[in-house]
Amino acid sequence: MKFPPYVPSPVQKLFTALIEGDAWEPYGLAASLEHAEEELREIALAIEFRTRQGAIEYLPSLRRQEAEAAKRREMIASHINCLQRLVYDRRMRDAYLLLIPEISKDEQWHLITNCAYAADGDFEDLRERLKLAWRAKDEIGKAAEKLKKALYKFYQSGVEGPEEFHSIRALLCKTENTDFGGYNRDIWQAVRKDVLGEREREPKANEQYELDLPLSEYERELIVDGVPTQRLIIRFVLPEEPVEHDPLAPLRYGWEKVPSFAALVDTVAKAARNYKPPELGMISAGIESRQRNVKTQYVRALAYLLLSSNKFDLTNRLIRAIAVIATVVINLPDADVTPDDVRKALAAQIKSWKTQDKKED
């Protein structure tokens, strides 16, 4: 990469590493973009092939993969474009000149560069996904609670029902893996018997084993001093003697003792009730206001990253530099950010940070 003379040397090195890679991370964003574009081409060829075959059952999954790959490609391209603006946009000359008196170490240049790039997030998408997560986790909790109660009611009826109503092992035995268009279906079918302890295995010579088995009720009654819950059986064999035993017995025994399906559903219900989708750090700072303002969101996210590092103070020079960086990164018509915009966007945060500092002192 060629850089304008106003770009500080530490920033040049970091941008080169991010886009082209370096000794520490050889796979830069340029290579990531090339890989994403290749992935899109491969999916497009798969769609064309399945369409010619008339195998339309594969198309919905491939279309989803195509949309996800396109989104990844656009995200990487957006990151590269953002980095290039921070280098080549002439307005950044003013930002770098403002920062020079504020920065004494390469570490600070790396930090502010990484923060300017990292704060360029799709906050509207994040806001909507957090809302969706809150709604979904409430729905999961209510549905799991309702299902748990229904299952326990069925258990209380005493009527014999399908194994799937209570046995996790039965559910795994009778459920195919159809996620991601059945991508892992064949693998699951191949390993399912091993997971469930159903795979038959020929005994090998010279094997020894130890196995814990529960005592029967009759055996417990025969014990006078205490009632142990388990008995340890150890068999010793001669080297030339073949061992006939079932190495999967402990696994099958363990599956017999797993909690019921209803108990697991209850755990899901509790997890949903206690879960709080993360709204911390940069994301929380960016979407704190209910008003959707791209300038405010970016400024708050960038300021949070810079000031929470304890490497910068919110000086007038830094405020002016943030205004320039925000304008360049946002890159929208009529979206110039002024130092006054920065002060207004950070007014509540500055007050909160000062209050927090006093508490810590």
Buried (B, 14 or more C-beta within 10 A) or exposed (E): EEBEEBBBEBBBBBBBBBBEBEEEEEEBBBBBBEBBBEBBEEBEEBBEEBEEEEEEEBBEBBEEBBEEBBEBBEBBBEBBEBBEBBBBBEEBBBBBEBBEEBBEEBEBBBBBBBBBBBBBBEBEEBBEEBEEBBEEBEEBBEBBBEBBBEBBEBBEEEEEEEBBBBBBBBBBBEEEBEEEBBEBBEEBEEEBEEBBBBEEEEEEEEBEBEBEEEBEEEEBEEEEEEEEEEBEEEEEBEEEEEBEEBBBEBBEBEBEEEEBBBBBBBEBBBEBBEBEEEBEEBBBBBBBEEEEBBBBBBBBBBBBBBBBBEBBEBEEBBBBBBBBBBBBBBEEEEBBBBBEBBBEBBEEBBEEBEEEEEEEE
